[in-house]
Amino acid sequence: MQPPLPPVPTLTLPAQPVAMVPPSAAPPQQSVAAVPAWIRNAVRAQPRDERPRIAVVIDDIGLDRSRSARAIALPGPLTLAFLPYAIDLPRQTEAARTAGHELLVHVPMEPIGKNFDAGPSPLDVDLSREEVLQRLRWDLGRFEGYVGIDNHMGSRFTAYAEALQPVMQELHDRGLLFIDSRTVAHSAGGEVARKYGVPHAGRDVFLDDEISAPAIAVQLAELERMARRTGSAIAIGHPHDATLEALRDWLRDLPSKGFVLVPVSAIVKERGGEG
């Protein structure tokens, strides 16, 4: 049995309250450079060869500072999706970038059912276009250096193509990509992203729907099978102790199994943005 992950003193920061989302926010004045942001901010991947490529996205980063620091300390390149309502995001995301990881904004979106809490000011289907953009722009203004967004929850919001349209227009205008967490089987994320010319891909495997070492091991094996079968695969996990411990050992052994770990932008690029 492996010992528990050690704490990382230089990155473990004191807990702080959730950032307050203001009732209004002015749209940022940001122009898209000749090189899109998702390319400009991408972490360099190893050159393509015959080996299957795997991207691991860890969602819900930023709130639990200790576990987030442990995720940052894992060997990369991982793709870390930071919740926009966490505190001290510039410092946390800079630590992640320095460690060689790629960044996403983990945008809260409306789930199915009122028993699930997506956090403050999620994107809801009943909001006006202006309110959706106001909330999204606030999320996107919380830190820098990211390649795009993925959805936090969003099983209801991502099912509605009309609700997603202003989101994809904004991503297109900013040169950002979209990773669909596929929290619902009939997500419209890929369809609407394609319509607006937004580079995108979808999650292939959830690592920790069941938070136990045996269950996570099964999902990691499925991730390997899928990558071997199709040439690439995207996994999403969370900063649970069991997930972080499993990833520590699995990442160490990945090269000897014949796989290459890449940032998620590399798989989006390989799939031509049509993933």
N, C-alpha and C positions, 0 to 999 in steps of 0.2 A: 504494500500500500504506500503510495507516494505521500511525503509530508505535505502539509498545507502550504499554500503559496506564502512566501514571506512578505511582510509589509515593505513598502517602498517609501522611506522617510522623506526623500526629497520631493515626492509628488503628493504625498498624503496631506491634504489640507483640511483645516477645521471646517466642520459643517456650517452652512449658512442657510438662511431662508431662501425660498424660491423667489426668483426675480419677479417683480410685479409687472404685468403687462399694462401699458398705459391705454386709456380708452381711445386715444387717437394717435396717429403717427403720420408725419409727412412722408410721402414717397421719396426715396433717395434719388438723388440726381446721379445716375451711374450710366455711363456709356459702355457698350460692348467693344472691347479692343479687337484688333484684326484677328488675334488668336483668341478663340472662345475661352471663357474662364475655366470650363471643365478640362480643357487641354492645358491651359496655363498653370493651373493649380494641381494637375495630376502628379502623383508620385511615379517616378520612373520604374518601369517594369523590366524584368529580364527579357532579352530578345526572344522572339517566338521560335520555338523548336518543336520537335515531335511530342514533347511531354504534355500531358493534360494540365490545364491551368485551373487553379481554384482561388476564388476571392472569398474572404470571410469578413462579413460586416457585423460589428457589434453595436447594437442599438442601445438606447437609454443611457448613454454616457453623459456624465456631468453632474448628476444629482448626488449620487453616493460617491463622495470624493475618494474614499479609500479604495473601493472596488474599481472605480474609474482609473485610478493610478495604477492598479495592478493590471488592468487591461492595457494601458499605455506601455507598461513594462514588458509585455509579451513581445516575442520576436515578430517582426513585420516583413513585408508591409501588410498590415491589416487596414480595414476601412472602419473608422470610428464615427458613429452617428451621434452627435451631441444634441441633447434636448435644449431648445432655445431659452427655456425659462430657468435653466440652471444659473448658478452664480459664478462669477469670476471666469467666464468663458474665454476671454482673450488669453489668460495665463494657461488655462487647462489645454486649450487647443494648440497653443504654441508648444507646450510640452509634447503633445501628440505628434505634431509636425517634426519637431526636433528628433523624436524617436523613430521617424521614418514612416509614419502612418498617414493614410489619406483621410480626408475629412468630408462628412456629410452633415447637413442640418436635418435633424430628425423632427420633421414638422408634425405637430399634433393635428389629427383629423378625426372627425366624428365617427365613433364606433356604432355598431348595432347594439341597442340595449342600453338602458340608463344605469346598469350595474357596473359599467366600465367607465373609468375616469381618464380621459385623455390629457388632463391638465388644464391650465388656464388658457382661455381664448383659442380653442381648436377651430379649424376650418369646418363649418357646418353647412349642410346642404340648404338650409333655410335662410342663410345670410345673403345679403345683396352682393353683387359683384364688387362693389366698392369696399364693403366690409371684409370680404375674403382677401382682397388685395392689401388692405390696411394691415390685417393680421399677418399675412404672409410676409409682407415687407418688413414688419417688425422682427419676425423670426430671422429673416435673411440679414438683418442688420446687427445681429448679436455678436458675430465674430467674422473673421476673414479667412481666406485661404481654402475654402471648400470647393468641391467639384460639382455639387448639386444637393439634392434633397432625397430623403426617403420618408415614407409615411409612418408616423407613430399612431398605431391603431388604424382608424380610417376605414373600417369594414363597410360603413354606410357611405361615407363621402366618396371613396374611390369607386363605388358602384354606379355613381351618377356622372355620366359623361358631361352633362351641362355644367355641373358644379366644378368639374376639373378644368374647364376651358380657360378661365382667367389665370389659373395656376400655371398651365402649360404656356400660355402667352407670356407670362412674366418670366418663366424659365427660359423660353426662347429668346426674349429680349435681353436677358442677362448672360446668355451663353452657358447655361447650366444644364446638367443631366438630371434624369429622374430614375430612381430605383424603386420599383413597385415591390413593396413587402408582400404583396398578395395575401392580405389578411382576409380576403373574401374570394371565392372561386370565380365569381363573375366580375372581377375588377375591370373597369374601363381604362385603367391607367395607360396601358400600352397603346390602345387604339387612339386615345386623345393625344398622347405624346407624339405618335406618328403623324397625326393630322397637323400638328403645329411644328413639326420638324425638330422635336426635342430628342436628343440622344437618350436612350433608355435601355433598361434591362429589367428582368424580374427575378425575384428570389426563387431558387430551386429547392432548397432544403431549409427547414427550421431545425435548429440544433436542440432546442431546449423547451419545447412545448411541455414536456415532462422533465422536471428538474431532478434528475438522478444520474449518477455516473453510468449505470448500465444503459439507460435510455439514450443518453447523449452519445455513448459509444456506438449504438446502433445507427444513429443519425449521421455520425461521422463516416461510418462505413458506407452508408447510402450515398453520401456526398462523393466519396471516392468512386463508387460504382458509376454514378452519373457522369462525373468528370471523365472517366475512362471511356464511357460510351459515346459522349457527345463532344469531347475535347475541352470542355470548360464547364464550371458550375459555380454558382453563387450560394453561399450559406449565410443565414442570419442567426445570430445568437445574442445573448444578453449577459451583463456582468454579474451573473450568479456565481457563487463560490464553486459549485460543481462544474459549471461551464468553463470558468477560467482555469481550473485545475486540469480538466480534460484537454483543453486547448494547449496548455503548456507542454504536455507530453506529446500530443499529436503533432504540433508544429515542429517539435524537435525531430520527429521521425519522418516528416513529410518528404524531404528530398530523397531519402533512401528508398522510399516507396515509388519514386519516379514521377512525382508531381512538382509543380512550380506554384508557389504562393505569389499572387499578384494583387495589386489594388483593383478595386471594382471598375475603375475607369478603363483598365486594360481590356476587361472582358466586354464592356460596352463597345469599345473601339473594334475589337475583333468580330463582334456580332453585327457590326455596321450600324449600331444604334437601334437595331430592330429586335432586340432580345425579348 
